[in-house]
Amino acid sequence: MRYPRGVRLTHWLTVGLGTAAVLATFIGLAQVVLFGLGGETTVDPGWFLLALVLACLTLWGRSSQWLTRLLADADSTAHHARAVVVWLLTAAVILLVAALKISSADMDAYKRLVFGEGGLVEWSQVLVLIAACRVSWLIGDDLRRQLPHPAPCLLARGFTVLLGFLLLEELAWGQVIFGWQTPESIRSINAQQETTLHNIGWFQDRLDLFTFLATVAFLAMVVLVPWICRKALRRSSSPQRRALLQALMPAQYSWPLFLLVAALAYCVATESLSHFVHNRDQEWGELVLYASGLLLLLRTRVLLGGSELQSTQP
């Protein structure tokens, strides 16, 4: 079986990669121009390298039947390929972080490159959360059309609101974009002196612990919920109900990504491996967590398209 939404997802993925390649090229060229005019002290060649990699991925994605099978097919071969890709993504994240640490002149240079204003991780988190908000809202539309009762749709809408809250926190409620001064009443109680809630007082002191507990909860959900849903599927005789359950349950093969996030959160919370894992590396964990959640949402969106087709058949 091939899901039409999976085919469309392949198309939009290549469009997104191509757009990102063009954007990275423009940023690199802007740095070159500003450097020539004396307004920029350095030019980061990494933008051109990123643009080249994204352009190659775009060209490959446009002609790759394998990518279409990966995102759109429901057979056992495609399922196995998705599980392998998850492991490759997990390894790629580890290698990327290690390469950035090794190639940076010192830890301060690494932090400026990755976590500074307009850095790699900060804006990647924002883009992933924007996409996740959109997909979650569309899932709510699907549930409203396919189910007679409104509760699942309202849950999806509530999850969209939660993602929107996380997005606003990452943007410091607009301060990152508009650059306003933090009010003194907030500055005095905020660890980062920003317009955010998660860096305030009591919560900031326990943020690493709460983050670790949350990542363990997500890992447990990814491992246990599919097992529970499969038991429910064996008792269900309705094809539409079975399709909905399969669409809504998380993909169990995604557990390596969530294990990586939980392990990183543990190292930060307990200060383990402190010579290599630093507190700011928690930002990597957040990015992987958001991206993993986006992958699960995209999977649900694709599968709900197949469920919708089944519900319309006589």
Backbone bond lengths (Angstrom), bond angles and torsions (degrees), N, CA, C in turn:
res aa  C-N    CA-C-N  psi(-1)  N-CA   C-N-CA  omega(-1)  CA-C   N-CA-C  phi
1 M - - - 1.470 - - 1.529 109.61 -
2 R 1.323 116.10 136.30 1.463 121.47 177.37 1.525 108.89 -117.76
3 Y 1.337 116.15 125.83 1.462 121.47 -178.76 1.527 110.10 -84.97
4 P 1.348 118.07 125.36 1.472 120.11 179.48 1.526 112.60 -57.92
5 R 1.337 116.35 -37.01 1.467 118.30 -179.98 1.523 111.52 -67.21
6 G 1.317 117.28 -29.73 1.455 119.70 175.93 1.515 111.92 -65.88
7 V 1.334 116.30 -37.50 1.468 120.69 176.70 1.526 109.84 -64.96
8 R 1.340 116.14 -43.86 1.475 119.20 178.44 1.526 111.23 -65.91
9 L 1.328 116.55 -35.61 1.465 119.92 177.54 1.526 110.75 -61.68
10 T 1.321 116.64 -40.25 1.468 120.41 177.00 1.526 110.77 -58.64
11 H 1.339 115.99 -44.04 1.469 120.44 179.54 1.525 110.96 -62.11
12 W 1.330 116.51 -48.50 1.461 119.26 -176.53 1.526 111.73 -69.99
13 L 1.327 116.98 -28.26 1.461 119.44 175.80 1.522 110.70 -64.62
14 T 1.323 117.06 -44.49 1.467 119.77 178.63 1.528 111.02 -66.68
15 V 1.338 117.05 -36.79 1.468 119.88 175.97 1.525 110.24 -62.44
16 G 1.342 116.76 -43.19 1.458 120.36 179.23 1.517 112.42 -63.76
17 L 1.330 116.68 -41.59 1.465 120.07 177.90 1.522 111.27 -63.75
18 G 1.336 116.53 -41.37 1.459 119.78 178.34 1.515 112.09 -64.56
19 T 1.330 116.16 -41.52 1.469 120.24 178.02 1.520 110.97 -62.91
20 A 1.338 116.47 -42.77 1.463 120.24 178.67 1.526 111.30 -63.76
21 A 1.337 117.01 -36.17 1.467 120.28 177.92 1.525 111.00 -63.63
22 V 1.326 116.35 -43.55 1.470 120.48 178.50 1.524 110.27 -63.97
23 L 1.342 116.59 -43.54 1.463 120.62 -179.46 1.527 111.01 -62.68
24 A 1.340 117.26 -43.79 1.464 120.27 178.95 1.531 111.03 -62.47
25 T 1.325 116.38 -37.35 1.466 120.01 177.74 1.521 111.13 -64.17
26 F 1.332 116.88 -44.33 1.463 120.64 179.53 1.525 111.38 -63.23
27 I 1.340 117.12 -39.90 1.464 119.78 178.96 1.526 110.05 -63.98
28 G 1.335 116.63 -43.86 1.461 119.68 177.67 1.518 112.47 -62.01
29 L 1.341 116.95 -42.82 1.465 120.53 178.53 1.525 111.36 -65.63
30 A 1.341 116.29 -37.70 1.469 119.68 178.31 1.523 110.47 -62.65
31 Q 1.338 117.20 -39.72 1.460 119.93 177.16 1.527 111.25 -64.21
32 V 1.336 116.70 -39.18 1.466 120.18 178.83 1.526 110.65 -63.42
33 V 1.344 116.59 -44.99 1.465 120.82 -179.83 1.523 110.43 -63.37
34 L 1.342 116.49 -46.00 1.466 119.83 -179.99 1.526 111.15 -64.19
35 F 1.318 116.85 -35.90 1.463 120.02 177.29 1.525 110.54 -64.81
36 G 1.342 116.36 -40.83 1.459 120.08 178.23 1.514 112.72 -65.50
37 L 1.337 116.40 -31.93 1.467 120.91 179.26 1.522 112.70 -86.96
38 G 1.324 116.61 -2.77 1.462 119.89 179.08 1.509 114.20 85.65
39 G 1.328 118.08 7.37 1.461 120.03 -179.04 1.511 113.17 -92.91
40 E 1.323 118.35 -5.66 1.469 122.58 -178.69 1.519 107.73 -132.38
41 T 1.331 116.39 132.39 1.464 120.00 -176.08 1.524 112.65 -82.48
42 T 1.334 117.33 -29.22 1.465 120.65 -179.17 1.524 110.18 -138.39
43 V 1.321 114.65 159.51 1.464 121.93 173.43 1.521 107.54 -118.66
44 D 1.312 116.70 125.14 1.460 121.41 -178.55 1.533 109.14 -90.21
45 P 1.335 118.59 107.57 1.476 120.06 -179.70 1.524 112.74 -68.40
46 G 1.334 116.32 -11.73 1.455 119.94 179.58 1.518 113.18 -60.41
47 W 1.341 117.07 -29.28 1.470 119.71 178.72 1.526 110.83 -64.52
48 F 1.333 117.13 -40.37 1.469 120.07 179.35 1.530 110.85 -70.72
49 L 1.336 116.64 -36.70 1.466 119.79 175.84 1.526 110.26 -64.08
50 L 1.343 116.23 -43.15 1.462 120.38 177.84 1.522 110.91 -61.87
51 A 1.336 116.77 -42.59 1.468 120.60 179.26 1.524 111.02 -62.11
52 L 1.339 116.76 -40.17 1.465 120.47 179.41 1.527 111.17 -64.68
53 V 1.333 116.42 -44.58 1.468 120.42 179.62 1.522 110.46 -62.88
54 L 1.341 116.88 -44.82 1.465 120.67 -179.82 1.523 111.45 -64.98
55 A 1.333 116.94 -38.58 1.467 120.05 178.23 1.529 111.02 -64.23
56 C 1.337 116.67 -41.30 1.471 119.86 177.85 1.526 110.83 -64.10
57 L 1.340 116.88 -41.35 1.463 120.37 177.95 1.525 111.17 -64.37
58 T 1.335 116.46 -36.61 1.468 120.17 178.66 1.521 110.93 -64.23
59 L 1.330 116.44 -47.81 1.469 120.26 179.60 1.524 111.17 -62.47
60 W 1.333 115.82 -40.11 1.465 119.12 178.27 1.531 111.08 -66.22
61 G 1.343 116.53 -42.82 1.458 120.48 -178.03 1.516 113.28 -64.62
62 R 1.324 117.05 -32.87 1.466 120.44 -178.87 1.529 112.09 -67.85
63 S 1.317 116.91 -27.33 1.468 119.79 -175.85 1.524 113.29 -111.72
64 S 1.335 116.98 0.17 1.458 119.92 -172.81 1.527 111.90 -88.87
65 Q 1.319 116.45 116.45 1.458 121.01 171.44 1.528 110.80 -73.94
66 W 1.330 116.12 -28.12 1.466 120.02 179.33 1.522 110.70 -62.25
67 L 1.340 117.81 -41.79 1.460 120.65 179.82 1.523 110.83 -63.95
68 T 1.329 116.91 -39.95 1.462 120.13 177.59 1.522 110.67 -63.03
69 R 1.329 116.88 -43.44 1.465 119.89 177.45 1.521 111.09 -62.89
70 L 1.318 116.43 -39.24 1.463 120.81 -178.96 1.523 111.56 -61.27
71 L 1.330 116.82 -40.94 1.460 121.38 -173.50 1.522 113.96 -94.95
72 A 1.327 118.04 -15.64 1.466 119.01 -171.07 1.521 115.08 -122.33
73 D 1.328 118.67 -19.86 1.465 119.76 -173.30 1.524 111.86 -93.87
74 A 1.344 115.03 153.10 1.462 120.98 -175.61 1.522 113.02 -112.94
75 D 1.331 119.04 9.14 1.462 120.26 -177.62 1.529 111.16 -81.00
76 S 1.320 116.44 170.66 1.462 121.93 -175.08 1.531 112.12 -65.03
77 T 1.328 117.23 -33.00 1.470 120.09 178.92 1.525 111.17 -64.49
78 A 1.335 116.52 -44.47 1.464 120.53 178.25 1.526 110.79 -65.95
79 H 1.338 116.77 -37.93 1.466 120.21 178.37 1.525 110.40 -62.52
80 H 1.327 116.77 -44.08 1.467 120.41 178.04 1.527 110.69 -63.38
81 A 1.330 116.95 -39.40 1.465 120.63 178.89 1.525 110.95 -62.81
82 R 1.334 116.96 -39.31 1.469 119.87 178.86 1.531 110.77 -64.79
83 A 1.329 116.83 -39.42 1.464 120.01 177.73 1.531 110.98 -63.31
84 V 1.328 116.67 -40.80 1.468 120.80 178.64 1.528 110.38 -65.43
85 V 1.331 116.97 -41.27 1.465 121.05 -179.96 1.525 110.88 -62.18
86 V 1.330 117.64 -37.88 1.465 120.45 177.66 1.528 110.44 -60.56
87 W 1.334 116.80 -43.94 1.463 119.71 176.92 1.527 111.33 -63.28
88 L 1.327 117.11 -39.70 1.462 120.45 178.66 1.525 111.29 -65.58
89 L 1.334 117.29 -39.45 1.464 120.48 177.05 1.522 111.01 -63.68
90 T 1.332 116.64 -41.37 1.464 120.40 178.37 1.525 110.72 -61.01
91 A 1.333 116.01 -46.03 1.467 119.89 178.53 1.524 111.24 -64.74
92 A 1.340 117.08 -37.37 1.466 120.83 -179.02 1.523 111.12 -64.40
93 V 1.337 117.37 -39.50 1.469 120.37 178.41 1.525 110.12 -62.83
94 I 1.332 116.62 -46.04 1.468 120.38 -179.83 1.525 110.70 -61.19
95 L 1.325 116.98 -44.92 1.466 120.78 -179.44 1.525 111.54 -66.58
96 L 1.349 117.38 -37.37 1.464 120.50 179.36 1.519 111.10 -63.87
97 V 1.330 116.51 -47.34 1.466 119.90 179.89 1.524 110.11 -62.39
98 A 1.336 116.57 -44.57 1.466 119.83 179.82 1.526 111.20 -62.40
99 A 1.335 117.29 -42.06 1.465 120.70 -179.17 1.523 111.35 -65.06
100 L 1.332 117.08 -40.70 1.464 120.05 178.90 1.519 111.33 -65.40
101 K 1.327 117.08 -39.19 1.466 120.02 178.77 1.530 110.96 -66.36
102 I 1.338 115.85 -42.94 1.466 119.76 -176.84 1.527 111.43 -70.16
103 S 1.345 116.78 -38.18 1.464 120.03 -175.49 1.522 113.23 -79.80
104 S 1.333 118.29 -15.79 1.465 120.81 179.88 1.525 109.89 -77.19
105 A 1.333 115.36 146.28 1.465 120.11 -177.35 1.524 111.42 -63.09
106 D 1.319 117.12 -40.35 1.461 122.26 176.95 1.524 108.14 -154.88
107 M 1.333 116.45 178.61 1.456 120.11 -176.20 1.521 111.51 -66.24
108 D 1.328 118.08 -34.76 1.467 120.02 178.02 1.525 110.73 -63.84
109 A 1.332 116.76 -41.00 1.469 120.15 178.07 1.524 110.43 -64.19
110 Y 1.329 116.95 -39.71 1.471 121.16 177.71 1.522 110.69 -61.95
111 K 1.327 116.84 -44.63 1.467 120.10 -178.81 1.522 111.19 -66.53
112 R 1.349 117.32 -38.82 1.465 119.53 178.56 1.520 110.82 -64.72
113 L 1.333 116.62 -41.48 1.458 120.96 -178.21 1.520 111.60 -65.76
114 V 1.324 116.78 -44.84 1.462 121.03 -169.73 1.517 112.67 -93.53
115 F 1.339 117.21 -40.91 1.456 120.16 -170.47 1.519 114.42 -111.47
116 G 1.335 118.51 -1.17 1.455 120.36 -178.76 1.517 112.26 -70.57
117 E 1.342 115.37 174.41 1.463 120.27 177.61 1.525 109.33 -56.98
118 G 1.319 116.16 127.07 1.447 120.68 -177.14 1.513 113.25 72.76
119 G 1.359 116.75 17.28 1.452 121.02 -178.15 1.518 112.84 -74.51
120 L 1.324 113.74 172.96 1.460 122.09 -175.74 1.521 112.09 -55.97
121 V 1.331 117.05 -50.49 1.465 120.91 -172.94 1.519 111.38 -73.70
122 E 1.320 117.14 -42.64 1.467 120.71 -175.15 1.523 112.04 -57.30
123 W 1.322 117.31 -50.86 1.464 119.59 -176.36 1.521 111.88 -78.54
124 S 1.327 117.49 -24.82 1.464 119.23 173.41 1.524 110.13 -65.16
125 Q 1.336 117.30 -41.35 1.463 120.95 176.60 1.522 110.89 -59.84
126 V 1.315 116.22 -43.87 1.464 120.58 -178.56 1.526 110.73 -62.39
127 L 1.329 117.18 -47.41 1.468 120.76 -178.50 1.525 111.37 -63.56
128 V 1.338 116.81 -41.14 1.468 120.17 179.39 1.525 110.47 -64.53
129 L 1.323 117.59 -42.16 1.463 120.59 -179.43 1.525 111.66 -67.37
130 I 1.324 117.69 -36.81 1.471 120.06 176.28 1.527 109.91 -61.30
131 A 1.333 116.21 -46.55 1.468 120.05 178.65 1.520 111.09 -62.76
132 A 1.337 117.30 -41.03 1.463 120.81 -179.51 1.525 111.35 -64.41
133 C 1.324 117.44 -38.99 1.471 120.74 177.12 1.523 110.75 -60.37
134 R 1.311 116.39 -44.76 1.467 120.67 -179.45 1.525 111.40 -63.94
135 V 1.332 117.51 -46.50 1.466 120.83 -178.30 1.524 110.46 -65.60
136 S 1.331 117.20 -41.10 1.460 120.53 178.95 1.523 111.48 -62.05
137 W 1.327 117.05 -39.10 1.468 120.62 177.74 1.528 110.70 -64.48
138 L 1.335 116.82 -41.54 1.466 120.78 178.56 1.529 111.39 -65.57
139 I 1.325 117.18 -35.41 1.465 120.29 175.62 1.524 110.15 -62.68
140 G 1.330 116.81 -39.80 1.461 120.12 175.34 1.518 112.11 -59.72
141 D 1.335 117.00 -40.23 1.474 120.58 176.17 1.526 110.96 -61.16
142 D 1.343 116.73 -43.28 1.469 120.55 178.86 1.526 111.10 -60.70
143 L 1.323 116.36 -45.96 1.462 120.11 -178.14 1.521 111.34 -65.72
144 R 1.329 116.87 -34.86 1.470 119.84 178.34 1.517 110.76 -65.50
145 R 1.343 117.02 -37.56 1.463 120.27 -179.71 1.529 112.53 -75.64
146 Q 1.315 116.99 -35.24 1.456 119.99 -170.48 1.524 114.30 -91.86
147 L 1.335 117.88 -20.67 1.460 120.36 -176.30 1.521 110.63 -116.15
148 P 1.333 117.84 143.17 1.464 120.62 -177.81 1.523 113.47 -75.71
149 H 1.335 117.70 -25.94 1.472 120.18 -178.19 1.529 109.20 -102.20
150 P 1.345 116.62 147.98 1.470 120.01 -170.03 1.523 115.04 -84.99
151 A 1.342 119.23 -9.27 1.465 120.45 -171.78 1.533 113.47 -57.20
152 P 1.345 120.45 -47.95 1.472 118.84 179.44 1.526 113.31 -60.76
153 C 1.334 116.21 -38.60 1.465 119.40 177.56 1.521 110.74 -63.12
154 L 1.338 116.51 -42.65 1.464 120.17 179.69 1.525 111.15 -65.03
155 L 1.341 117.11 -36.25 1.467 119.94 176.10 1.526 110.95 -63.18
156 A 1.332 115.82 -41.76 1.468 119.59 177.81 1.524 110.83 -64.00
157 R 1.330 116.70 -40.76 1.462 120.05 177.52 1.536 110.57 -63.78
158 G 1.342 116.17 -41.15 1.460 119.16 177.89 1.518 112.08 -63.16
159 F 1.334 116.61 -37.94 1.463 120.30 177.41 1.526 110.45 -65.76
160 T 1.330 116.35 -35.93 1.466 120.10 176.51 1.524 110.55 -63.08
161 V 1.332 116.50 -41.39 1.467 120.72 177.73 1.528 110.20 -62.29
162 L 1.341 117.04 -41.56 1.468 120.67 178.14 1.526 110.84 -61.39
163 L 1.327 116.77 -44.02 1.465 120.27 177.70 1.526 110.92 -63.09
164 G 1.339 116.11 -38.89 1.459 119.79 177.03 1.516 111.88 -62.99
165 F 1.339 116.23 -38.12 1.467 120.45 176.88 1.526 110.62 -62.94
166 L 1.334 116.77 -45.05 1.467 120.32 177.71 1.526 111.05 -61.40
167 L 1.334 116.37 -39.02 1.464 120.61 178.33 1.524 110.85 -62.07
168 L 1.319 116.74 -45.50 1.465 120.31 -179.95 1.526 111.30 -65.81
169 E 1.334 117.28 -35.88 1.461 119.90 176.35 1.532 110.82 -64.63
170 E 1.330 116.96 -40.58 1.466 119.90 178.20 1.527 111.05 -63.93
171 L 1.321 116.77 -32.70 1.469 121.64 179.15 1.521 112.28 -89.83
172 A 1.354 116.71 6.32 1.468 121.16 -175.43 1.522 110.35 52.73
173 W 1.340 114.98 39.55 1.466 123.12 178.32 1.531 112.29 57.16
174 G 1.328 115.62 32.29 1.459 121.89 176.15 1.511 114.36 105.66
175 Q 1.332 117.35 -10.14 1.463 120.33 -177.74 1.524 111.88 -64.54
176 V 1.345 117.10 -34.87 1.466 120.95 179.32 1.522 110.88 -61.93
177 I 1.345 116.81 -34.92 1.465 121.09 -177.62 1.522 111.36 -85.05
178 F 1.335 116.28 -48.19 1.466 120.08 -171.64 1.526 113.37 -94.14
179 G 1.341 117.05 -15.59 1.453 120.64 172.24 1.512 116.01 68.25
180 W 1.338 118.31 30.18 1.463 118.66 178.75 1.531 110.96 -72.48
181 Q 1.309 115.87 160.64 1.454 121.90 177.74 1.527 110.00 -77.76
182 T 1.321 115.93 137.22 1.461 120.12 178.73 1.522 109.45 -67.85
183 P 1.341 118.32 129.27 1.471 120.06 176.74 1.527 110.87 -56.66
184 E 1.314 116.66 143.49 1.462 121.24 -175.74 1.521 112.06 -59.52
185 S 1.335 117.05 -34.24 1.465 120.23 -179.54 1.525 111.65 -64.20
186 I 1.339 117.13 -29.77 1.466 121.34 177.86 1.526 110.52 -89.57
187 R 1.326 116.73 -38.90 1.467 120.85 -178.67 1.530 111.54 -56.84
188 S 1.333 116.47 -39.08 1.462 120.53 -174.87 1.524 113.32 -69.54
189 I 1.335 118.04 -20.54 1.469 120.51 -177.69 1.526 112.43 -116.37
190 N 1.334 117.58 2.44 1.458 121.59 -177.38 1.525 109.32 -105.31
191 A 1.336 116.70 126.33 1.464 121.17 -175.29 1.520 112.14 -62.59
192 Q 1.332 118.05 -33.35 1.462 121.80 -179.60 1.526 112.24 -101.15
193 Q 1.330 116.32 3.20 1.468 122.41 179.32 1.523 111.44 55.60
194 E 1.338 115.12 41.69 1.457 122.14 178.41 1.519 109.84 -122.07
195 T 1.333 115.07 167.84 1.463 120.70 178.62 1.526 109.00 -85.10
196 T 1.339 115.61 70.64 1.464 121.39 178.96 1.520 109.37 -132.95
197 L 1.325 115.32 160.49 1.460 120.86 178.88 1.527 112.06 -96.33
198 H 1.348 117.08 -34.52 1.465 118.84 -172.85 1.525 113.13 -75.47
199 N 1.332 118.70 -6.97 1.461 121.27 177.71 1.522 112.63 -104.71
200 I 1.314 116.96 14.78 1.460 120.83 -176.16 1.529 110.46 -94.05
201 G 1.331 115.53 128.00 1.452 125.09 165.60 1.513 117.78 40.66
202 W 1.334 115.16 -119.41 1.462 123.33 -173.05 1.515 111.51 -56.68
203 F 1.323 117.25 -41.37 1.463 120.32 -177.24 1.519 111.00 -68.44
204 Q 1.322 117.68 -39.98 1.466 121.36 179.55 1.524 111.02 -60.34
205 D 1.346 116.82 -38.84 1.461 120.66 -178.83 1.528 112.31 -64.88
206 R 1.319 116.84 -24.19 1.467 121.17 -177.23 1.529 111.91 -115.54
207 L 1.322 116.79 13.16 1.466 120.94 -173.82 1.528 111.91 -62.24
208 D 1.329 117.42 -42.61 1.467 119.92 -178.30 1.524 111.28 -63.90
209 L 1.344 116.73 -40.51 1.468 120.24 178.62 1.519 110.92 -65.78
210 F 1.338 116.78 -46.17 1.464 120.36 179.52 1.535 110.80 -61.50
211 T 1.329 116.02 -39.63 1.464 119.62 179.59 1.523 110.83 -63.41
212 F 1.331 116.47 -43.20 1.467 119.84 178.44 1.526 111.27 -61.73
213 L 1.339 117.30 -45.51 1.466 120.37 179.86 1.527 110.95 -62.66
214 A 1.332 116.72 -38.44 1.470 120.12 179.05 1.525 110.93 -65.61
215 T 1.330 117.01 -41.04 1.470 119.21 -179.47 1.530 111.29 -67.56
216 V 1.334 117.11 -36.07 1.472 120.10 175.76 1.524 110.07 -64.48
217 A 1.339 116.91 -39.48 1.467 120.48 178.30 1.524 110.84 -63.52
218 F 1.331 117.22 -41.76 1.471 120.25 178.07 1.529 110.92 -64.32
219 L 1.330 116.80 -41.70 1.462 120.42 178.77 1.526 110.74 -61.93
220 A 1.335 116.38 -44.35 1.466 120.22 178.48 1.527 111.00 -62.31
221 M 1.326 116.56 -38.94 1.464 120.16 179.80 1.527 110.94 -63.88
222 V 1.328 116.39 -43.85 1.466 120.07 -178.33 1.527 110.96 -65.34
223 V 1.325 117.49 -33.02 1.463 120.99 -178.68 1.527 111.74 -82.21
224 L 1.346 117.58 -42.12 1.466 120.90 -170.30 1.523 114.02 -89.71
225 V 1.335 117.81 -38.21 1.469 119.67 -175.76 1.532 112.18 -60.59
226 P 1.338 120.58 -44.43 1.471 118.66 176.67 1.530 112.86 -59.54
227 W 1.334 116.99 -37.02 1.469 120.76 178.17 1.525 110.63 -62.99
228 I 1.338 117.10 -42.65 1.466 121.29 178.31 1.525 110.52 -67.02
229 C 1.328 116.29 -42.54 1.469 119.98 -178.88 1.525 111.81 -65.21
230 R 1.329 117.00 -36.22 1.464 118.72 179.12 1.526 111.35 -64.83
231 K 1.335 116.61 -34.36 1.464 119.42 174.88 1.524 110.49 -64.82
232 A 1.345 116.33 -40.68 1.462 119.78 178.28 1.524 111.17 -66.80
233 L 1.329 117.09 -34.74 1.465 120.61 179.56 1.528 111.65 -64.07
234 R 1.332 116.46 -35.48 1.460 119.19 -179.70 1.525 111.97 -67.04
235 R 1.338 116.58 -23.70 1.464 120.17 -179.76 1.521 112.38 -94.45
236 S 1.338 117.60 -5.41 1.465 120.91 -176.36 1.524 110.08 -97.49
237 S 1.331 115.45 135.25 1.469 120.66 178.58 1.524 112.39 -106.60
238 S 1.337 117.54 -9.04 1.458 121.34 -178.08 1.528 110.05 -84.68
239 P 1.336 118.98 121.71 1.475 120.78 178.40 1.525 112.35 -59.60
240 Q 1.348 116.78 -38.60 1.462 119.14 -179.27 1.525 110.69 -66.55
241 R 1.337 116.73 -42.10 1.465 120.19 179.47 1.531 110.56 -63.77
242 R 1.324 116.77 -41.41 1.460 120.59 179.07 1.529 110.72 -63.06
243 A 1.336 116.48 -41.98 1.469 120.37 179.69 1.526 111.06 -64.59
244 L 1.348 116.34 -39.54 1.464 120.00 179.34 1.526 111.18 -65.86
245 L 1.338 116.90 -43.77 1.463 120.08 179.05 1.526 111.04 -62.06
246 Q 1.321 116.73 -43.00 1.459 120.22 179.01 1.523 111.76 -64.03
247 A 1.331 116.51 -33.73 1.465 120.08 179.98 1.521 111.82 -73.33
248 L 1.331 116.96 -37.33 1.459 120.46 -172.29 1.524 113.19 -85.45
249 M 1.328 117.99 -24.23 1.464 118.33 -179.18 1.531 109.61 -77.40
250 P 1.347 117.18 144.87 1.471 119.50 179.43 1.521 111.22 -68.37
251 A 1.311 115.79 154.71 1.468 120.98 178.37 1.526 109.09 -76.73
252 Q 1.324 116.12 119.90 1.466 119.75 -176.05 1.521 111.94 -65.07
253 Y 1.342 117.05 -27.89 1.468 119.18 -178.80 1.526 113.19 -69.60
254 S 1.347 117.27 -5.86 1.469 119.90 178.86 1.524 112.72 -83.88
255 W 1.337 117.73 1.04 1.465 120.00 -174.54 1.533 114.32 -59.38
256 P 1.346 122.71 -32.03 1.470 118.90 179.32 1.527 113.46 -58.51
257 L 1.327 117.45 -37.19 1.466 120.02 178.50 1.523 110.83 -64.35
258 F 1.329 116.94 -43.70 1.463 120.49 -179.54 1.528 111.22 -71.07
259 L 1.338 117.30 -31.87 1.465 119.89 174.74 1.525 110.53 -65.47
260 L 1.330 117.44 -40.13 1.464 121.24 176.91 1.522 110.62 -60.18
261 V 1.333 116.90 -44.10 1.464 121.15 179.52 1.523 110.42 -62.83
262 A 1.337 117.15 -45.05 1.462 120.92 -179.56 1.530 111.24 -64.66
263 A 1.332 117.26 -40.14 1.464 120.81 179.10 1.526 111.10 -64.57
264 L 1.324 116.86 -41.43 1.459 120.78 178.48 1.523 110.66 -65.44
265 A 1.344 116.86 -42.40 1.464 120.63 178.45 1.527 110.79 -63.87
266 Y 1.330 117.06 -36.52 1.469 120.62 177.83 1.528 110.59 -64.25
267 C 1.333 116.79 -44.96 1.464 120.40 -179.96 1.525 111.36 -61.51
268 V 1.326 116.79 -39.56 1.463 120.31 179.69 1.526 110.61 -70.09
269 A 1.337 117.25 -44.22 1.466 121.00 -176.47 1.523 111.99 -66.94
270 T 1.337 117.48 -35.95 1.466 121.39 -177.14 1.522 112.97 -101.23
271 E 1.350 116.53 -0.57 1.464 122.22 -177.58 1.528 111.66 58.48
272 S 1.334 116.16 32.85 1.461 120.88 174.42 1.531 109.41 -78.33
273 L 1.327 116.50 150.31 1.470 122.07 -178.91 1.528 110.86 51.04
274 S 1.331 116.21 40.40 1.465 120.79 -173.57 1.523 112.80 -65.35
275 H 1.333 117.41 -17.50 1.464 119.56 177.86 1.521 111.55 -73.99
276 F 1.352 116.25 -15.51 1.468 119.88 -179.83 1.528 112.38 -122.64
277 V 1.325 118.00 -41.14 1.467 122.39 -179.15 1.521 108.75 -98.68
278 H 1.331 116.54 118.08 1.456 122.02 -178.38 1.527 110.24 -107.90
279 N 1.315 115.20 165.50 1.464 120.03 -176.16 1.522 112.11 -57.17
280 R 1.324 117.40 -39.99 1.465 119.91 -178.29 1.524 112.62 -68.32
281 D 1.332 117.19 -17.28 1.463 119.86 177.44 1.522 112.03 -66.31
282 Q 1.335 116.31 -12.26 1.463 119.55 173.76 1.521 110.89 -58.28
283 E 1.340 116.27 -27.46 1.463 120.00 177.62 1.532 111.04 -61.69
284 W 1.331 116.49 -35.93 1.467 119.35 175.05 1.526 110.43 -61.89
285 G 1.342 115.36 -42.83 1.453 119.39 178.80 1.515 112.26 -60.38
286 E 1.332 116.44 -41.32 1.463 120.24 178.46 1.526 110.71 -63.70
287 L 1.336 116.32 -41.85 1.467 119.49 179.60 1.529 111.08 -62.51
288 V 1.330 116.92 -45.53 1.469 120.06 179.47 1.524 110.47 -64.76
289 L 1.337 117.39 -38.16 1.465 120.85 178.19 1.523 110.72 -63.32
290 Y 1.337 117.22 -47.60 1.470 120.47 179.16 1.532 110.61 -62.27
291 A 1.339 116.30 -43.73 1.465 119.66 -178.52 1.528 111.25 -66.08
292 S 1.339 117.14 -38.64 1.466 120.37 177.55 1.521 110.45 -64.73
293 G 1.335 116.08 -41.14 1.463 119.25 175.94 1.516 112.00 -62.09
294 L 1.340 116.64 -39.31 1.469 120.07 177.63 1.526 110.82 -62.98
295 L 1.322 117.64 -41.28 1.468 120.65 178.28 1.528 111.12 -60.79
296 L 1.338 116.57 -41.85 1.467 119.58 178.80 1.526 111.10 -66.80
297 L 1.329 117.01 -38.53 1.468 120.18 177.68 1.526 110.93 -64.99
298 L 1.327 116.93 -42.12 1.469 120.12 177.95 1.527 110.75 -62.80
299 R 1.319 116.89 -40.15 1.466 120.29 177.04 1.526 110.45 -60.71
300 T 1.332 116.53 -45.73 1.466 120.09 178.90 1.518 111.21 -61.25
301 R 1.315 116.73 -43.12 1.468 121.28 179.64 1.530 111.16 -61.25
302 V 1.331 117.22 -43.02 1.468 120.89 179.04 1.526 110.65 -64.86
303 L 1.326 117.54 -46.23 1.463 121.02 -177.52 1.525 112.22 -68.88
304 L 1.322 117.48 -32.59 1.469 119.43 177.36 1.521 111.15 -65.05
305 G 1.326 117.43 -27.95 1.459 119.84 174.75 1.510 111.39 -63.57
306 G 1.355 116.77 -40.53 1.452 120.34 175.89 1.506 112.10 -67.54
307 S 1.346 116.79 -37.49 1.463 120.98 177.74 1.513 111.17 -64.29
308 E 1.341 115.68 -37.67 1.461 119.95 179.32 1.522 110.75 -65.30
309 L 1.349 117.02 -38.33 1.461 120.27 177.60 1.522 111.00 -63.68
310 Q 1.336 117.14 -40.27 1.452 120.64 -179.89 1.522 111.56 -65.67
311 S 1.335 116.54 -37.86 1.460 119.46 -177.42 1.516 112.41 -70.26
312 T 1.345 117.92 -20.53 1.466 120.46 -179.90 1.520 112.48 -92.28
313 Q 1.352 117.10 -9.18 1.454 119.15 179.96 1.525 110.09 -76.25
314 P 1.354 119.06 143.93 1.452 121.35 -179.57 1.528 111.16 -70.02
